[in-house]
């Protein structure tokens, strides 16, 4: 893939997803922007629905996302075919007068769309299904065509019950075999992603509250207390590190056997044998561990030598 550096985005990005050799960028206000395999912007940033996107994943040629408006107390989950152009949705004012389910509005251009009756907490996918948590409702796994494969009750860890908010879902992770839910208090439950059967349930002893988890096989990168990282491998914490602040994204490198991290005005590489840090003027949103291409919250892209040290 011969990459050029893409043009600056004219919106604030929050998430980058890989698609068709390029990317789909999600903005903080619900914008969607395709980028080709040559690094060229395809079309203009578009909002199929007038609320922020809570989470988004891509399975083959389908974008699956959740949209959430906390003021209006409404949420949607929908799928959009990425081979079609994005289409601009309705105005937010229209949502205020179309509140009943039979008159509800949905993301424009959807293949399917659902009204959610609870807040979507987290959304993850593998190559043929996606899993998500609904606040105080349960855990669900669906096919890309929105056929339910299984559901389960929200996980609970009795030893965390007396600690405020410790059982709330903080992060989820998924691969071809395992779906994981992590709680703010360090609770972990692992499901067979195909059947929903609980494989393991435990509590990781962390000194504080868990924020995010990234997974690659048995390699985990855990953010807790907003600025502390732990590398968790094969059931053990093997490294702790202090950061400048929270992180936006992390990606595992099989070649380097470590994590590339887009952090708070810094890019990092962390492994059990090596830790590198590069200072930035802006907040990094995404880094490609293979190419060194990264994106900051001001919409600017750049490429670094991923072997560079501070």
N, C-alpha and C positions, 0 to 999 in steps of 0.2 A: 504494500500500500504506500503509494507516494504521496505523502501528506504535505500540503501547504498549511500555513497558519491561517485559520479562518478570520474573516473580518470581525470587528468588534460588534457584539450584540447591542441592540438599543433597548434592552430591558435587563432587569436584574435576575441572573440565573440562580436556581437553587439545586438543580439535579441534572445530571447528564447520563443518558442511556445509550448503549450501543445498538445500532441498527444498520444492516445492509452495508457493512464496511465503513459506515459513518456514525453519526450520532443523532439523537433527538434531545434537545435541551428543553427543560421545564423551567419556567420563570416563577418568581415568587407570587405573582398575581394570576397565575394560571396560564401564562403564555406557553405556546409550543412552537419550536423552531427545528426544522430538519437541516442537517448538514451532510453533504455528500461525502463519498469516499475520497474525493479530492480536496476536501476541506472547504467547499463552496456552500454558502447559504442557499437553501432551496425555499423560495417563496418568502413571505413575510411572517413575523411572529403573529400567532393567531390564538384567540381564546374561544374554544368551542363552548365553554360554559363560564358565566361571569363570577366565578368564585375561585379562590386559590385551590390548587391541586395539593392534596394531602400527601399522597404517595402515588408512584407510577412504576410499572414494570413492562417489559416487552417479552412476549412469547412469539417466536417466529416473526410474522408480519403484523402482529396485533399489539397495540398499546392498550393496556388495562390500567385504569386510574381511578382514584377516589377524589371527589371534589367536596369541600367542606366549607360551609359558611356558619361560623359559630354565633354570629349575631342573629341570623334568621333561623338558626337551629335546623338546618337542612343539610342533607348529604346525598351524593349520588355515587354510584359505581357504574362505569361504562367501559366498553371496548370500542376502539377505533382502528379501522384498517389503515395501516401506514402506507399502503400503495396508493391511497387516495390523498388528495390535497386536504389539508386542514381547512375547516370552514368556521367562520365567525359565528358565535352564538348570540343569544338574546342579551338584552341589557339587564343589569342587576335589579333595576326597578320592577321589571316584569315578574321577578321571583316573589315580590311582596304580595302580589294580587293573585298568584296561582299557587295556593298553598295546599289544596286537597290533592290526594294521590291521583284521582281520575283526571285532574287538570294540570298535573305537575309537568314542568318543563325539564328537558334533558339535554345533555351535551349534543351539539349538532354533529351529524355525520356518524353517529354511533351504529355499531353492528347490533349491540344490545345495551340496555341501560336499566338500572334498578334504583328505586328510591330506597335509601337506607333509613331504618328507624332508630339507629343508634350511631354514635360517633365511631368512624373507622379508625382504629388505633395504629395498625401496621399492616403492610402489604408486601408479600414476598412471592417469588415464583421460581420454578425450574423450567425445563424445556417443554413440559406438557400440562402443567397445572399451576394454580396460584392459591395461596393461603393468606388468610387475614383474620384479625381479631376485631370484634365489635364490642364496644364498651358495655359491660354488664350484660352481654347477650351470649357470647360464646366464641368458639374458634371454628373456622370454616375452610374447606378445601374444595375448589371448583375447577372444572376443565376450562379451557380457553373459550368454549362455547357457552359457558355459564351453567353447566350441568353440575349439580352438587355431587361430590364424591363421598364426603363424610363431614360430620360436625362433631364438636365436643364442647363440654362445659368449660367456662373460664378456669384456668388452672389455679390451684390454691396450695399454699405451703403453710401448714399449721404453725410451724415455728416462727413464721413472719407475721402472724395475724395481729399481734399486739404492737407492731411497729408501724407508725403512721405511713400510709401509702406504699409500704414495702412490697405488697403483692400486686401493685399496678403494673401492667405490661409496659416495659421500657423499650424493648427491641425484639425483633424476630429475625431468624436467618433460615435459609432453605437451600438444599441441593437436591440431587436426583433421588436421594434415599431418606434424608432426615429433615424434619421441620422442627425448629427450636423456638421456644418462647422464653425470654429472659425478663425477670421482674426487676423493679427498682431496688429491691433489697437483695439482689443477687440470686434469686430463685431461678432455676433452670428446669425446663421440662422438654423432653425430646420425644417426638412422635415419628412413627413410620409414616412418611408423607403419602404413601399410597393407600393406607388403610385407616390411619388415625389412631392406631394402637400406641399406647404410651410405652416407650422403651426404657426411659430413665427419668428420674426426678430427684433433684438435689438442690443444695444451697451452696453457692460459692462464697467463701468468707472474704468479703471486700470491706474496706474501711470507708464506708460512705454509701452514696446512692449511685446506682448504675444508670448511664445515659444512653449509650449506643453499643452495638456489637456487630462486628463484621466477621464473616466465616468463610473459610476455604478448606474443605475437608475437615481435618481435626485441628486446624490452625484457627485460632480466634484472636481478634484484637478487640479489647474491651475498653471503652471510655467510661470513667466514673468521676464523680465530683467535678464534672465539666472540664477538667484540665489534667487528669491523670490517666495514663494508659497502662494496661496490663496485657501481656502476651500470654495466652492460655492455650496450651498444647497438650493433647492427649490426657486431659483431666488435671493438669497442673499449671500453676502460674509460674512462668519461666523468666519473666522480666517485668519490671515496673519502670515507668518513665514519667517525668513531669513536663507538661507542655505549657505554651503561652496562653492557651485557652481551649475552647471546644474545637472539634474537628467537623468537617463537612463530608468527607469521603475517605475511604481507604481501600486499597486494592493489593492483593497478594501477587507476588512475582515468583513463579516456579523456578525461574533461572537463578534468581538471587536468594531464594528461600527467605523472603522477608516481606514486609509491608511498606508500600508507598502511601503516604498520608497527606491529604490536603487539609491544612490546619489554619489556625488563627494567625494570619500574616506569616505563615511559614509552610514550607514543604519538608517532609521528613521521610527518612527511610529507617525502619526499625527491624532488626533481627536479633537473634540470641548472640550474634558475634559482632554486629556492626550497627552503629547509630549515626546517621548523618542528618544535618539540619541546614536548610537554606532559608534565610530571612526574605520576606516579601513586604511590599508597601501596602498590599491589599489582602483581603481574605480569600484564600483559595477555596474553590468550590469542587474542583475535580482535577484528578491527575491520571493520565494513562501510563501505567507502569511499563508498557512496552516502548512507546515512542517518546515519552517525556513531555508530551503536550499537556498543558494545564490551563485551566480557566479560573479567573478570579471574579469576585462579585461585582466588579465594575464592567463586566462583559468582555474584557480583553483576554485574548489567548496568547500563549507564548510557549516556547519549547526550551527545556533545560537539559543539560547533561545529567541523567538520573544517577550518575556515579559521582556527581560533584559534591564536595564536602564544604561545610561552612569555613 
